Amino acid sequence: PIVFTCMLDGSASLAEEGESPFREEFAISQTPQVVLDHHVRDDLGYLKVSWDYVIEMFDRQNVMEIFDTYVKGIEDFINNDIF
């Protein structure tokens, strides 16, 4: 199973509003029966995307290549290079 966690609410970021958002130092997700946990969040006005995955299930190099391709797709979409 794959989990998608989105912590975007569509409002202005806390950084834009002048508030002091938290600073993430370390994060880990440990959900039983989940092999890939995908996170999307606003961090100081920047889009943060991360994957936590079960290392016994996937080849690290393969996951990194897929993740890099995924991030490139997001960047292209943001820059209006693709729709």
MOPAC internal coordinates of N, CA, C and O (Angstrom, degrees):
PM7 1SCF
backbone

  N    0.0000 0     0.00 0     0.00 0    0    0    0
  C    1.4597 1     0.00 0     0.00 0    1    0    0
  C    1.5296 1   111.98 1     0.00 0    2    1    0
  O    1.2310 1   121.47 1   -32.56 1    3    2    1
  N    1.2976 1   114.79 1   147.44 1    3    2    1
  C    1.4613 1   122.88 1   178.68 1    5    3    2
  C    1.5268 1   107.98 1  -119.11 1    6    5    3
  O    1.2310 1   120.62 1   -43.81 1    7    6    5
  N    1.3239 1   116.41 1   136.19 1    7    6    5
  C    1.4609 1   122.26 1   179.37 1    9    7    6
  C    1.5262 1   108.62 1  -115.25 1   10    9    7
  O    1.2310 1   120.75 1   -44.12 1   11   10    9
  N    1.3381 1   116.17 1   135.88 1   11   10    9
  C    1.4642 1   122.49 1   175.09 1   13   11   10
  C    1.5175 1   107.64 1  -114.23 1   14   13   11
  O    1.2310 1   120.55 1   -60.44 1   15   14   13
  N    1.3371 1   116.56 1   119.56 1   15   14   13
  C    1.4613 1   122.00 1   178.61 1   17   15   14
  C    1.5199 1   108.49 1  -114.34 1   18   17   15
  O    1.2310 1   120.52 1   -61.72 1   19   18   17
  N    1.3263 1   116.62 1   118.28 1   19   18   17
  C    1.4636 1   121.54 1  -179.23 1   21   19   18
  C    1.5178 1   108.94 1  -115.58 1   22   21   19
  O    1.2310 1   121.19 1   -57.44 1   23   22   21
  N    1.3219 1   115.32 1   122.56 1   23   22   21
  C    1.4600 1   120.69 1   178.87 1   25   23   22
  C    1.5314 1   110.14 1  -114.45 1   26   25   23
  O    1.2310 1   121.27 1  -137.46 1   27   26   25
  N    1.3331 1   115.17 1    42.54 1   27   26   25
  C    1.4625 1   121.63 1   175.09 1   29   27   26
  C    1.5206 1   107.04 1  -109.52 1   30   29   27
  O    1.2310 1   120.31 1   -48.76 1   31   30   29
  N    1.3232 1   117.01 1   131.24 1   31   30   29
  C    1.4624 1   118.62 1  -178.91 1   33   31   30
  C    1.5223 1   113.03 1  -113.27 1   34   33   31
  O    1.2310 1   120.03 1  -178.36 1   35   34   33
  N    1.3326 1   117.55 1     1.64 1   35   34   33
  C    1.4562 1   120.45 1   176.27 1   37   35   34
  C    1.5144 1   114.54 1    85.57 1   38   37   35
  O    1.2310 1   119.64 1   174.80 1   39   38   37
  N    1.3205 1   118.29 1    -5.20 1   39   38   37
  C    1.4628 1   120.21 1   178.62 1   41   39   38
  C    1.5250 1   109.86 1   -91.26 1   42   41   39
  O    1.2310 1   120.86 1    -7.04 1   43   42   41
  N    1.3109 1   115.95 1   172.96 1   43   42   41
  C    1.4644 1   120.64 1   176.64 1   45   43   42
  C    1.5204 1   109.16 1   -60.87 1   46   45   43
  O    1.2310 1   121.15 1   -33.44 1   47   46   45
  N    1.3226 1   115.40 1   146.56 1   47   46   45
  C    1.4565 1   118.59 1  -179.95 1   49   47   46
  C    1.5260 1   110.32 1   -68.82 1   50   49   47
  O    1.2310 1   120.94 1   -22.08 1   51   50   49
  N    1.3077 1   115.81 1   157.92 1   51   50   49
  C    1.4638 1   120.36 1   177.80 1   53   51   50
  C    1.5193 1   110.79 1   -60.68 1   54   53   51
  O    1.2310 1   119.94 1   146.09 1   55   54   53
  N    1.3351 1   117.73 1   -33.91 1   55   54   53
  C    1.4605 1   120.46 1   179.33 1   57   55   54
  C    1.5294 1   110.59 1   -63.14 1   58   57   55
  O    1.2310 1   120.36 1   141.06 1   59   58   57
  N    1.3479 1   116.92 1   -38.94 1   59   58   57
  C    1.4612 1   120.81 1   179.03 1   61   59   58
  C    1.5138 1   111.59 1   -69.03 1   62   61   59
  O    1.2310 1   120.31 1   150.02 1   63   62   61
  N    1.3237 1   117.00 1   -29.98 1   63   62   61
  C    1.4522 1   121.55 1  -178.54 1   65   63   62
  C    1.5214 1   112.56 1   -85.00 1   66   65   63
  O    1.2310 1   119.90 1   176.17 1   67   66   65
  N    1.3350 1   117.80 1    -3.83 1   67   66   65
  C    1.4469 1   121.28 1   177.92 1   69   67   66
  C    1.5131 1   114.75 1    83.70 1   70   69   67
  O    1.2310 1   119.71 1  -172.28 1   71   70   69
  N    1.3302 1   118.16 1     7.72 1   71   70   69
  C    1.4585 1   120.79 1   178.16 1   73   71   70
  C    1.5205 1   109.38 1   -85.10 1   74   73   71
  O    1.2310 1   120.55 1   -12.65 1   75   74   73
  N    1.3135 1   116.55 1   167.35 1   75   74   73
  C    1.4614 1   121.63 1   179.65 1   77   75   74
  C    1.5236 1   110.39 1  -101.45 1   78   77   75
  O    1.2310 1   120.33 1   -85.17 1   79   78   77
  N    1.3185 1   116.97 1    94.83 1   79   78   77
  C    1.4648 1   118.59 1   178.11 1   81   79   78
  C    1.5209 1   110.99 1   -73.31 1   82   81   79
  O    1.2310 1   121.18 1   -16.97 1   83   82   81
  N    1.3393 1   115.35 1   163.03 1   83   82   81
  C    1.4579 1   119.13 1   179.73 1   85   83   82
  C    1.5209 1   110.14 1   -67.44 1   86   85   83
  O    1.2310 1   120.88 1   -20.22 1   87   86   85
  N    1.3031 1   115.93 1   159.78 1   87   86   85
  C    1.4563 1   122.10 1   175.26 1   89   87   86
  C    1.5270 1   106.90 1  -113.60 1   90   89   87
  O    1.2310 1   121.17 1   -62.55 1   91   90   89
  N    1.3146 1   115.36 1   117.45 1   91   90   89
  C    1.4614 1   119.78 1  -178.70 1   93   91   90
  C    1.5179 1   110.06 1   -77.33 1   94   93   91
  O    1.2310 1   120.66 1   -54.27 1   95   94   93
  N    1.3025 1   116.34 1   125.73 1   95   94   93
  C    1.4534 1   122.01 1   178.22 1   97   95   94
  C    1.5231 1   111.48 1  -102.55 1   98   97   95
  O    1.2310 1   120.76 1   146.06 1   99   98   97
  N    1.3236 1   116.15 1   -33.94 1   99   98   97
  C    1.4627 1   120.95 1  -177.04 1  101   99   98
  C    1.5176 1   108.30 1  -158.52 1  102  101   99
  O    1.2310 1   120.41 1   -39.98 1  103  102  101
  N    1.3174 1   116.82 1   140.02 1  103  102  101
  C    1.4631 1   120.55 1   177.21 1  105  103  102
  C    1.5175 1   109.22 1  -147.72 1  106  105  103
  O    1.2310 1   121.50 1   -34.37 1  107  106  105
  N    1.3069 1   114.73 1   145.63 1  107  106  105
  C    1.4602 1   120.80 1   174.85 1  109  107  106
  C    1.5197 1   107.54 1  -152.08 1  110  109  107
  O    1.2310 1   121.25 1   -37.11 1  111  110  109
  N    1.3086 1   115.22 1   142.89 1  111  110  109
  C    1.4569 1   118.48 1   175.21 1  113  111  110
  C    1.5193 1   108.05 1  -115.79 1  114  113  111
  O    1.2310 1   121.19 1   -42.10 1  115  114  113
  N    1.2978 1   115.33 1   137.90 1  115  114  113
  C    1.4611 1   121.34 1   179.47 1  117  115  114
  C    1.5150 1   107.87 1  -136.26 1  118  117  115
  O    1.2310 1   121.02 1   -89.94 1  119  118  117
  N    1.3165 1   115.66 1    90.06 1  119  118  117
  C    1.4495 1   121.35 1  -178.67 1  121  119  118
  C    1.5238 1   108.72 1  -111.35 1  122  121  119
  O    1.2310 1   119.70 1   -55.69 1  123  122  121
  N    1.3152 1   118.17 1   124.31 1  123  122  121
  C    1.4615 1   120.36 1  -179.43 1  125  123  122
  C    1.5230 1   111.53 1   -57.71 1  126  125  123
  O    1.2310 1   120.40 1   -39.30 1  127  126  125
  N    1.2968 1   116.84 1   140.70 1  127  126  125
  C    1.4507 1   125.21 1   174.70 1  129  127  126
  C    1.5249 1   113.81 1    68.48 1  130  129  127
  O    1.2310 1   119.61 1  -165.69 1  131  130  129
  N    1.3083 1   118.35 1    14.31 1  131  130  129
  C    1.4641 1   121.60 1   177.23 1  133  131  130
  C    1.5190 1   107.98 1  -108.80 1  134  133  131
  O    1.2310 1   120.49 1   -51.92 1  135  134  133
  N    1.3383 1   116.67 1   128.08 1  135  134  133
  C    1.4594 1   119.85 1  -179.65 1  137  135  134
  C    1.5297 1   112.29 1   -97.71 1  138  137  135
  O    1.2310 1   120.43 1   158.06 1  139  138  137
  N    1.3470 1   116.79 1   -21.94 1  139  138  137
  C    1.4623 1   121.32 1   177.30 1  141  139  138
  C    1.5164 1   108.55 1  -143.07 1  142  141  139
  O    1.2310 1   120.58 1   -57.83 1  143  142  141
  N    1.3182 1   116.51 1   122.17 1  143  142  141
  C    1.4644 1   122.71 1   179.23 1  145  143  142
  C    1.5230 1   107.49 1  -115.52 1  146  145  143
  O    1.2310 1   120.77 1   -66.92 1  147  146  145
  N    1.3214 1   116.13 1   113.08 1  147  146  145
  C    1.4685 1   123.52 1  -174.33 1  149  147  146
  C    1.5265 1   108.65 1  -102.43 1  150  149  147
  O    1.2310 1   120.04 1   -54.11 1  151  150  149
  N    1.3363 1   117.52 1   125.89 1  151  150  149
  C    1.4671 1   123.02 1  -178.42 1  153  151  150
  C    1.5271 1   110.31 1  -117.76 1  154  153  151
  O    1.2310 1   120.97 1   -41.58 1  155  154  153
  N    1.3329 1   115.75 1   138.42 1  155  154  153
  C    1.4635 1   122.41 1   173.24 1  157  155  154
  C    1.5195 1   106.62 1  -132.57 1  158  157  155
  O    1.2310 1   120.45 1   -50.25 1  159  158  157
  N    1.3435 1   116.74 1   129.75 1  159  158  157
  C    1.4642 1   119.71 1  -178.55 1  161  159  158
  C    1.5307 1   110.87 1  -154.92 1  162  161  159
  O    1.2310 1   121.70 1   -16.75 1  163  162  161
  N    1.3147 1   114.35 1   163.25 1  163  162  161
  C    1.4619 1   122.43 1   174.72 1  165  163  162
  C    1.5204 1   106.91 1   -96.12 1  166  165  163
  O    1.2310 1   120.39 1   -56.53 1  167  166  165
  N    1.3201 1   116.87 1   123.47 1  167  166  165
  C    1.4573 1   121.85 1   179.40 1  169  167  166
  C    1.5154 1   108.11 1  -127.78 1  170  169  167
  O    1.2310 1   120.94 1   -77.53 1  171  170  169
  N    1.3288 1   115.81 1   102.47 1  171  170  169
  C    1.4732 1   122.37 1  -179.19 1  173  171  170
  C    1.5259 1   111.82 1    56.68 1  174  173  171
  O    1.2310 1   120.60 1  -142.75 1  175  174  173
  N    1.3352 1   116.46 1    37.25 1  175  174  173
  C    1.4541 1   121.02 1   177.97 1  177  175  174
  C    1.5153 1   114.22 1    86.46 1  178  177  175
  O    1.2310 1   120.02 1  -178.44 1  179  178  177
  N    1.3134 1   117.57 1     1.56 1  179  178  177
  C    1.4637 1   121.93 1   178.75 1  181  179  178
  C    1.5194 1   109.46 1  -109.06 1  182  181  179
  O    1.2310 1   120.76 1   -39.22 1  183  182  181
  N    1.3196 1   116.14 1   140.78 1  183  182  181
  C    1.4489 1   120.56 1   175.18 1  185  183  182
  C    1.5190 1   108.82 1   -75.79 1  186  185  183
  O    1.2310 1   120.31 1   -56.48 1  187  186  185
  N    1.3119 1   117.00 1   123.52 1  187  186  185
  C    1.4702 1   122.33 1   178.17 1  189  187  186
  C    1.5139 1   107.98 1  -112.29 1  190  189  187
  O    1.2310 1   120.97 1   -50.96 1  191  190  189
  N    1.3157 1   115.75 1   129.04 1  191  190  189
  C    1.4499 1   122.65 1   178.45 1  193  191  190
  C    1.5206 1   107.07 1  -126.20 1  194  193  191
  O    1.2310 1   120.42 1   -47.97 1  195  194  193
  N    1.3221 1   116.80 1   132.03 1  195  194  193
  C    1.4597 1   119.50 1   178.23 1  197  195  194
  C    1.5156 1   110.37 1  -145.53 1  198  197  195
  O    1.2310 1   121.57 1   -23.58 1  199  198  197
  N    1.3085 1   114.59 1   156.42 1  199  198  197
  C    1.4610 1   121.93 1   175.64 1  201  199  198
  C    1.5132 1   108.40 1  -125.49 1  202  201  199
  O    1.2310 1   120.47 1   -46.72 1  203  202  201
  N    1.3037 1   116.71 1   133.28 1  203  202  201
  C    1.4601 1   122.84 1   165.97 1  205  203  202
  C    1.5114 1   105.40 1  -110.16 1  206  205  203
  O    1.2310 1   120.58 1   -46.21 1  207  206  205
  N    1.3287 1   116.50 1   133.79 1  207  206  205
  C    1.4615 1   118.94 1  -177.80 1  209  207  206
  C    1.5238 1   110.11 1  -142.52 1  210  209  207
  O    1.2310 1   121.53 1   -20.51 1  211  210  209
  N    1.3061 1   114.68 1   159.49 1  211  210  209
  C    1.4609 1   121.53 1   178.99 1  213  211  210
  C    1.5240 1   107.46 1   -78.62 1  214  213  211
  O    1.2310 1   120.41 1   -65.72 1  215  214  213
  N    1.3176 1   116.82 1   114.28 1  215  214  213
  C    1.4691 1   120.72 1  -173.48 1  217  215  214
  C    1.5215 1   112.59 1   -66.46 1  218  217  215
  O    1.2310 1   120.45 1   156.32 1  219  218  217
  N    1.3093 1   116.74 1   -23.68 1  219  218  217
  C    1.4670 1   119.58 1   178.18 1  221  219  218
  C    1.5301 1   112.69 1   -75.17 1  222  221  219
  O    1.2310 1   120.33 1   165.95 1  223  222  221
  N    1.3305 1   116.97 1   -14.05 1  223  222  221
  C    1.4669 1   121.31 1  -176.54 1  225  223  222
  C    1.5309 1   113.35 1   -97.42 1  226  225  223
  O    1.2310 1   120.30 1   157.25 1  227  226  225
  N    1.3266 1   117.04 1   -22.75 1  227  226  225
  C    1.4611 1   120.29 1  -172.64 1  229  227  226
  C    1.5211 1   111.18 1  -132.33 1  230  229  227
  O    1.2310 1   121.28 1   -30.34 1  231  230  229
  N    1.3223 1   115.16 1   149.66 1  231  230  229
  C    1.4535 1   121.91 1   172.05 1  233  231  230
  C    1.5303 1   108.06 1   -77.76 1  234  233  231
  O    1.2310 1   120.17 1   -54.91 1  235  234  233
  N    1.3377 1   117.27 1   125.09 1  235  234  233
  C    1.4743 1   121.47 1  -175.88 1  237  235  234
  C    1.5273 1   111.97 1   -55.23 1  238  237  235
  O    1.2310 1   119.89 1   134.23 1  239  238  237
  N    1.3119 1   117.81 1   -45.77 1  239  238  237
  C    1.4715 1   121.10 1  -178.64 1  241  239  238
  C    1.5253 1   110.91 1   -60.90 1  242  241  239
  O    1.2310 1   120.67 1   138.69 1  243  242  241
  N    1.3320 1   116.32 1   -41.31 1  243  242  241
  C    1.4578 1   120.56 1   179.84 1  245  243  242
  C    1.5250 1   110.72 1   -64.65 1  246  245  243
  O    1.2310 1   120.24 1   135.28 1  247  246  245
  N    1.3308 1   117.14 1   -44.72 1  247  246  245
  C    1.4648 1   121.28 1   178.65 1  249  247  246
  C    1.5269 1   110.44 1   -61.29 1  250  249  247
  O    1.2310 1   119.96 1   137.41 1  251  250  249
  N    1.3286 1   117.68 1   -42.59 1  251  250  249
  C    1.4676 1   120.96 1  -179.72 1  253  251  250
  C    1.5281 1   110.85 1   -63.70 1  254  253  251
  O    1.2310 1   119.90 1   139.20 1  255  254  253
  N    1.3102 1   117.80 1   -40.80 1  255  254  253
  C    1.4709 1   121.34 1   178.47 1  257  255  254
  C    1.5287 1   111.24 1   -64.31 1  258  257  255
  O    1.2310 1   120.64 1   135.43 1  259  258  257
  N    1.3343 1   116.38 1   -44.57 1  259  258  257
  C    1.4609 1   120.21 1   178.95 1  261  259  258
  C    1.5270 1   110.43 1   -64.84 1  262  261  259
  O    1.2310 1   120.19 1   136.55 1  263  262  261
  N    1.3344 1   117.25 1   -43.45 1  263  262  261
  C    1.4622 1   121.17 1   179.60 1  265  263  262
  C    1.5262 1   110.77 1   -62.48 1  266  265  263
  O    1.2310 1   119.94 1   135.64 1  267  266  265
  N    1.3357 1   117.72 1   -44.36 1  267  266  265
  C    1.4656 1   121.09 1   179.05 1  269  267  266
  C    1.5297 1   111.17 1   -61.08 1  270  269  267
  O    1.2310 1   120.30 1   140.26 1  271  270  269
  N    1.3325 1   117.04 1   -39.74 1  271  270  269
  C    1.4635 1   121.19 1   177.49 1  273  271  270
  C    1.5237 1   110.51 1   -65.76 1  274  273  271
  O    1.2310 1   120.66 1   139.34 1  275  274  273
  N    1.3208 1   116.34 1   -40.66 1  275  274  273
  C    1.4652 1   122.01 1   178.05 1  277  275  274
  C    1.5336 1   110.81 1   -61.54 1  278  277  275
  O    1.2310 1   120.42 1   132.32 1  279  278  277
  N    1.3260 1   116.79 1   -47.68 1  279  278  277
  C    1.4684 1   121.31 1   179.57 1  281  279  278
  C    1.5273 1   110.15 1   -62.85 1  282  281  279
  O    1.2310 1   119.83 1   139.30 1  283  282  281
  N    1.3160 1   117.94 1   -40.70 1  283  282  281
  C    1.4798 1   121.67 1   177.94 1  285  283  282
  C    1.5321 1   109.68 1   -60.27 1  286  285  283
  O    1.2310 1   120.19 1   139.41 1  287  286  285
  N    1.3353 1   117.24 1   -40.59 1  287  286  285
  C    1.4629 1   120.98 1   177.25 1  289  287  286
  C    1.5234 1   112.05 1   -62.19 1  290  289  287
  O    1.2310 1   120.41 1   138.92 1  291  290  289
  N    1.3272 1   116.83 1   -41.08 1  291  290  289
  C    1.4668 1   120.86 1   176.84 1  293  291  290
  C    1.5267 1   110.08 1   -63.64 1  294  293  291
  O    1.2310 1   120.34 1   134.17 1  295  294  293
  N    1.3293 1   116.95 1   -45.83 1  295  294  293
  C    1.4670 1   120.91 1   179.74 1  297  295  294
  C    1.5259 1   110.91 1   -60.98 1  298  297  295
  O    1.2310 1   120.15 1   137.23 1  299  298  297
  N    1.3411 1   117.31 1   -42.77 1  299  298  297
  C    1.4615 1   120.61 1   178.57 1  301  299  298
  C    1.5244 1   110.63 1   -62.89 1  302  301  299
  O    1.2310 1   120.00 1   138.45 1  303  302  301
  N    1.3305 1   117.61 1   -41.55 1  303  302  301
  C    1.4510 1   121.56 1   177.67 1  305  303  302
  C    1.5197 1   111.05 1   -62.19 1  306  305  303
  O    1.2310 1   120.02 1   133.64 1  307  306  305
  N    1.3225 1   117.57 1   -46.36 1  307  306  305
  C    1.4625 1   121.86 1  -179.84 1  309  307  306
  C    1.5204 1   110.72 1   -61.21 1  310  309  307
  O    1.2310 1   120.81 1   140.55 1  311  310  309
  N    1.3219 1   116.05 1   -39.45 1  311  310  309
  C    1.4670 1   120.86 1  -179.44 1  313  311  310
  C    1.5211 1   112.77 1   -83.78 1  314  313  311
  O    1.2310 1   120.28 1  -170.94 1  315  314  313
  N    1.3448 1   117.07 1     9.06 1  315  314  313
  C    1.4536 1   123.97 1   178.18 1  317  315  314
  C    1.5095 1   114.15 1    61.13 1  318  317  315
  O    1.2310 1   120.23 1  -155.89 1  319  318  317
  N    1.3406 1   117.17 1    24.11 1  319  318  317
  C    1.4504 1   120.33 1   177.65 1  321  319  318
  C    1.5220 1   111.29 1   -78.77 1  322  321  319
  O    1.2310 1   120.30 1   156.13 1  323  322  321
  N    1.3318 1   117.03 1   -23.87 1  323  322  321
  C    1.4585 1   121.39 1   176.18 1  325  323  322
  C    1.5025 1   109.08 1  -140.17 1  326  325  323
  O    1.2310 1   120.12 1   -21.62 1  327  326  325
  N    1.2984 1   117.37 1   158.38 1  327  326  325
  C    1.4738 1   121.26 1   176.71 1  329  327  326
  C    1.4892 1   108.75 1  -127.37 1  330  329  327
  O    1.2310 1   120.10 1   180.00 1  331  330  329

